[in-house]
Amino acid sequence: MDSSISLITLLFSLLLPPSSPAPDPTPGPSPVAQWYQPTLDTDWQIQLQGTPNTGYPVELYILDMFDTPQATIDDLHASGHKVICYFSAGTFENWRDDKGRFTTADKGRRLGDWPGERWLDIRSDNVRSIMADRLDLAASKGCDGVDPDNMDGYSNRTGFPLTYQDQLTYNIYLASEAHARGMAVSLKNDLGQVNDLVATADFAVNESCHQWDECDLLQPFIDAGKPVFHIDYLYSQDPLGRAALCQQMNQRQFRSLTLPQALDDSFRFSCNP
């Protein structure tokens, strides 16, 4: 072989960049969420009125974001509990500190039998800005997650022409903003959108699906390994009815409580003592 050709070949090979190893075709593990993830067997309590009773042997408390003292949240954390902060993301409440930020155009029809409460136009940039600030408040208070309520305006008479897609976009927006702040987020009721939102929400909070024969709609959460926290308002005075309910809820793997509608801790019966 011509030595000059060998020398040229050697010099050319030295100028080429080193070859990269072939990519590993095996997919890596899915990214782990950087926020609290309750499990199917998580015990819980919810109280939205009155001085919080923090004496229950549960992992998770759902408490009002505005009314719960910072010291209560700090004490719960110090005792190893998780705190989910409740606020209404779909309605205006005329007793909240930020009530003056909502415009007349943001507020729609009155909400049933709840005085001082009106549906919100969830398409409003102003409403979204207020809710983003509420999420900032929850994060600053150390909430492990949030429980935004009244997330099904599209299926109610709100005074606004809200569509299914309007609601879906809003709910995904709130979940994304909560996750961006390192907090878990619930899907509160809104059973008509479970299939579209089960991948986005971290758990479900449901009121009375048994009463309306709708509990099957929440099965996708259980199938995804995400808990369903269920509230019964019917059987406080009916131990036999409550026992039958608990049997049904336990078969479904729901975590069910029988509570007063005021959610003021005046009584509490758990299907998972």
C-alpha positions in Angstrom: 0.0 0.0 0.0 1.2 3.5 -0.8 2.5 5.0 2.5 1.3 8.5 1.5 -2.3 7.2 1.2 -2.0 5.6 4.7 -0.8 8.8 6.2 -3.6 10.8 4.6 -6.1 8.3 5.9 -4.7 8.5 9.4 -4.8 12.3 9.5 -8.4 12.3 8.2 -9.5 9.9 10.9 -7.9 12.1 13.6 -9.9 15.1 12.4 -13.3 13.3 12.6 -15.3 13.8 15.8 -15.6 10.7 18.0 -18.5 8.5 17.2 -21.4 8.6 19.7 -22.7 5.3 21.2 -26.0 4.1 19.8 -29.0 5.3 21.8 -30.4 2.9 24.3 -33.8 1.8 23.0 -35.0 0.9 26.5 -37.3 3.8 27.7 -36.2 5.3 31.1 -38.5 5.6 34.1 -41.4 8.1 33.9 -40.7 11.4 35.6 -41.7 11.4 39.3 -44.2 14.1 40.3 -42.6 16.8 42.4 -45.6 17.2 44.6 -47.6 15.2 47.2 -49.3 12.0 45.8 -51.9 10.5 48.1 -52.4 6.8 47.7 -55.6 4.7 47.5 -55.5 3.9 51.2 -54.9 7.4 52.5 -57.0 8.3 55.5 -58.4 11.8 55.5 -60.6 14.4 57.1 -62.3 17.5 55.7 -63.5 20.5 57.8 -64.3 23.9 56.3 -66.0 25.7 59.2 -65.2 26.2 62.8 -61.9 25.7 64.6 -60.2 22.8 62.9 -60.2 19.6 64.9 -56.7 18.1 64.2 -57.0 15.2 66.5 -57.9 12.5 64.0 -55.4 9.7 63.2 -55.4 10.5 59.5 -52.7 11.4 57.0 -54.5 14.2 55.1 -56.6 17.1 56.2 -58.6 19.3 53.8 -59.1 22.7 55.4 -60.2 26.2 54.2 -57.3 28.0 52.7 -58.4 31.5 53.9 -59.7 30.7 57.4 -57.2 28.1 58.6 -54.5 29.8 60.8 -50.9 29.4 59.6 -50.1 27.9 63.0 -52.6 25.1 62.4 -50.9 24.2 59.1 -47.5 24.3 60.7 -48.5 22.1 63.6 -50.1 19.6 61.3 -46.9 19.4 59.2 -44.8 19.1 62.4 -47.0 16.1 63.3 -46.4 14.4 60.0 -49.8 15.3 58.3 -50.5 16.7 54.9 -52.7 19.7 54.3 -54.9 20.3 51.3 -56.2 23.8 51.1 -59.8 24.3 49.9 -61.0 27.4 48.0 -63.8 27.9 45.5 -62.4 28.4 42.0 -65.7 28.5 40.2 -67.7 30.9 42.3 -67.5 34.4 43.8 -67.9 34.5 47.6 -68.7 37.9 49.1 -66.9 37.2 52.4 -63.4 36.5 51.0 -60.5 39.0 51.4 -60.1 39.3 47.6 -63.7 39.8 46.8 -63.1 43.4 45.5 -60.9 42.1 42.7 -63.8 40.5 40.8 -65.6 42.7 38.3 -69.3 42.9 37.7 -68.8 41.1 34.4 -67.0 38.2 36.2 -70.1 37.4 38.3 -73.1 35.4 37.1 -76.1 33.8 38.6 -76.5 33.1 42.3 -75.4 29.7 43.4 -78.5 27.7 44.6 -79.1 28.0 48.3 -75.7 29.5 49.2 -76.1 33.2 50.1 -73.4 35.6 48.9 -72.1 33.2 46.3 -72.3 33.6 42.5 -70.9 31.6 39.5 -67.8 33.0 37.9 -67.0 33.4 34.2 -64.1 31.0 34.1 -63.2 32.4 30.6 -62.2 35.7 32.2 -58.5 36.6 32.3 -59.2 38.5 35.5 -60.7 35.5 37.2 -57.7 33.4 36.2 -55.3 36.1 37.6 -57.1 36.0 40.9 -57.0 32.2 41.0 -53.3 32.2 40.2 -52.8 34.6 43.2 -54.8 32.2 45.4 -52.5 29.4 44.4 -49.6 31.6 45.3 -51.2 32.1 48.7 -51.7 28.4 49.1 -48.0 27.7 48.3 -46.8 30.4 50.6 -48.8 28.8 53.5 -47.2 25.5 52.8 -50.3 23.7 51.5 -49.4 20.3 50.1 -52.2 20.6 47.6 -55.4 22.4 46.8 -59.1 21.4 46.5 -60.7 23.9 44.1 -64.4 23.7 44.4 -67.3 24.4 41.9 -65.4 23.1 38.9 -68.5 22.1 36.9 -70.1 25.4 36.0 -70.5 24.3 32.4 -73.2 21.9 33.6 -75.0 24.4 35.7 -77.1 27.6 35.1 -74.3 30.1 35.6 -75.5 33.0 33.5 -72.7 32.4 31.1 -72.6 30.3 27.9 -69.9 28.0 29.2 -69.0 25.0 27.2 -67.5 21.6 28.0 -64.3 22.8 26.5 -64.3 26.1 28.5 -64.5 24.0 31.7 -61.9 21.6 30.6 -59.4 24.3 29.6 -60.0 26.1 33.0 -59.6 22.9 35.1 -56.4 22.0 33.3 -55.1 25.5 33.7 -55.6 25.4 37.5 -54.1 21.9 37.8 -51.0 23.0 35.8 -50.6 26.1 37.9 -50.9 24.1 41.1 -48.3 21.6 39.9 -46.0 24.4 38.8 -46.0 25.5 42.4 -45.3 22.0 43.7 -48.8 21.3 45.0 -51.2 18.4 44.3 -54.7 19.2 43.0 -58.1 17.5 43.3 -60.9 17.0 40.8 -63.9 18.2 42.9 -67.1 16.5 41.6 -67.3 17.4 37.8 -68.0 13.7 37.0 -68.8 14.4 33.4 -65.1 15.2 32.7 -63.4 12.4 34.7 -62.0 10.6 31.7 -60.5 13.9 30.4 -59.0 15.0 33.7 -58.0 11.8 35.6 -54.5 12.1 34.2 -54.2 15.7 35.3 -55.7 15.6 38.8 -54.0 13.8 41.7 -57.1 12.6 43.5 -60.9 13.1 43.5 -63.1 14.6 46.1 -66.7 13.7 45.6 -69.9 14.6 47.4 -72.8 12.2 47.2 -72.1 10.1 44.1 -74.0 7.3 45.8 -77.1 9.4 46.1 -77.2 10.1 42.4 -75.9 6.6 41.3 -72.8 8.2 39.7 -70.0 6.5 41.6 -69.1 4.3 38.6 -67.9 7.5 36.8 -65.1 7.8 39.4 -63.6 4.3 38.7 -60.9 5.7 36.3 -59.3 7.3 39.4 -59.1 4.0 41.2 -57.8 2.3 38.0 -55.1 4.9 37.9 -54.1 4.3 41.5 -55.5 7.7 42.6 -57.7 7.9 45.7 -61.4 9.0 45.7 -62.3 10.8 48.9 -66.1 10.5 49.2 -68.5 12.4 51.4 -71.9 11.1 52.4 -74.5 13.5 53.9 -77.4 11.1 54.2 -76.7 8.5 56.8 -75.7 10.2 60.0 -78.9 9.0 61.7 -79.1 5.6 60.0 -76.4 3.2 61.2 -77.7 0.3 59.0 -77.8 2.5 55.9 -74.3 3.8 56.7 -73.0 0.2 57.1 -74.4 -0.8 53.7 -72.9 2.4 52.2 -69.5 1.6 53.8 -69.6 -1.9 52.4 -70.2 -0.5 48.9 -67.6 2.2 49.2 -65.0 -0.2 50.5 -65.6 -2.6 47.6 -65.0 0.3 45.3 -61.8 1.3 47.3 -63.2 4.7 48.0 -62.3 6.5 51.2 -65.8 7.5 52.5 -66.9 9.7 55.4 -70.4 10.6 56.6 -70.3 14.3 57.6 -72.6 17.2 58.3 -73.4 19.3 55.2 -71.8 22.3 56.9 -68.5 20.4 57.2 -68.1 21.8 60.7 -67.0 18.6 62.5 -70.2 18.4 64.5 -70.0 14.7 63.8 -67.9 12.3 61.7 -68.3 8.6 60.8 -65.6 6.9 58.8 -65.9 3.8 56.7 -62.2 3.2 57.4 -61.8 3.5 61.2 
